[in-house]
């Protein structure tokens, strides 16, 4: 049995990576917004370290996901999908990939250029710095990270909205292809 994606659906490794990264991105966004509200206390630094460790987890999973996507390919568009919809979906997917890489890299660069204490990845090992302390680089990385989350969330919202539109309005298999086959009813569409 091949682990590659079939012509008709995403296989389980693609599904696990998709949903794990989606959940982590949404959780990281919530943690990031929470950081702005927390007073500087031990709890703040614990949440901050958690945010950074989870961000680096997303980066590692995105590397794995990109390698997997290049190896496993992608299903063909659902029959009847207009060419323009497939083109918009493809651009949106790749934009999500770019932003899902840009967010943890800009966060890591911000952390590095800030000259903050070393991050211990889930308290397991010290994460190397990407740069020496640099106020200009720190500000640039912060701006990319701060604005990037809004771009990423808008892309994720558009992606999820399109999937739901296909499922409930178009009534096609677009969404079901990214869910376990066991959830799909026996249909001919």
N, C-alpha and C positions, 0 to 999 in steps of 0.2 A: 504494500500500500504506500503510495507516494504522499509525502507531506506537503507537496506543492499545492498551491491553490488550483482548483479546477476551473474550467471555462465558466462555470455557473455560480460558484460561491467561494468565499474565503474559507480556508481550512482553519483548524483549531489553533495552530501557533499564531497565525495572523490575528485571529479573534482575541486571543489572550493578550497579545501585545497591544492591540487597539484599545480594548476596554481597560486594561491596567493603566496605560498611559493616560487615557482620558480621565479616569478617576484620580490619578495622581495630579494631573494638571489642574483639575477643579479644586482638589484639596489644597494644592499649593497656592492657588489664587486666594482661597479663603484664608489660609495662614498668612499670606503676604498682606492682605487687607487688615487682618487682626493685629499684625505687628505694629501698624500705625496707631493703634488704639491702646496698646499695652504700655503701662508705665515701665520704666527701666528698672527691672528687678531680676532676681534669679529666674523667675518664670519667663520673663522676656527673652533672656539669653538661651534658655532651654528651647523655647519655641523657635527662635532665630536659628539655632543649630539644627533643629528638626527640619525647618524649611530648607536650609542649605543642603542637608544630607538627602532629603527627598528630591530636591532639584537635581543633584548629581545622579540620583537613581534614574530620573527621567532621561538625563543625558545618556546614561549607559543603555537604557532600554531603547532609546531612539537610535543609537548606533546599531544595536541588535535588530531593531525593526527595519532600518534601511537595508542592512545586509540581507535580512530575510526577504524583504520585498524584491530586491534585485535577484535573489535566488528563486523565490517561489512564484514570482510574477503576480498578475492580478487577473481576476475574472473579466470576461468580456462584458460590455454594457448589457443591461437587461434588454431583451428584444423590444423594439419599439421606442427606445430612448432616442430622442432627437440628437443629432450630432452636436448642436450647440450646448445642450445640457451636459453631455459627456465632456465637452471641452471645458465648461465652467467647473464641473466637478473635479476634473483633473487639475486645473489651475488651483482650485481651493485646497485639494489634498496636498499638493506640493507646497503651497503657501503655509499650510499647517505644519508640515515637516520642517520648513525653514524656521518658522517661529518657535517650534518645539525644540529646535537646536539653539536658536538665538537666546531664548530665555535663560536656560541654565548656564550657557557660556557667558552671557553678560552678567549674570549674578555672580558667577565664579570670578570673573574679571573685576567686578566691583569689590568683592571681598578681598581679592588680592591687592588691588591698587589702593584700597583703604588703609592697608597696613594693620588691619585688625589681627587679633590673636589667631593662631592657627586653628583651622577647623579639624575636628576629629570626626570622620565619617561614621555616624552612628556610634561614636566612641570606640571604634575599632582600629582606625589608623589615621594618621595625619595626612590631610590633603595638601599636595604641593601648591604653592602660589604660582600664578601665571605671570606675575610681574612684581617688580619692586613697588613700594608706595609711590603713587603718582596722582596728585590731585586732579589733573586734567583728565587722565584716563578714568579715574574714579567717577568723575562727573558725567563723562560720556557713557560709561557702562551703566550708571544709575539711570540716565535718561532713556537709554535703550531698554533697560529692564522695566522701568516705570511705564513707558508708552507701549512697550511690546506686549505686556499682559492684556491691555485693552484690544490690541490688534488680534492677538491669539484668541481671546474670548469671543470677539466678533466673528472670527473665522469658525470657531467651534460651534457657536450658535447658528451660523448659516449652514454649516455641515449637518448639524442635528436637525435643524428645521427642514432642510431639504429631504433628509431621510424620512422624517415623519410625514412630510407632504407626499412623498412617493408611497408610503405605506397606507396612509388614511385617505388621500385624495385620488392618487393615481392607481392605488391598489395593486402595485406591482411588487416584485420580490427584492427590491433594492435593499431595504432594511434587513429583511430576513436572511440575506446572504452573509451578514456580519454577525448573526446570532447562531447558537448551536443548532444543528440540523434537527435535533430532538424537539425543538420548539416549533418547528414548521409543520403545519397541518398538511395532510396529503392533498396537494392541489396540482393542477395541471398548468398553472400560470407561472 
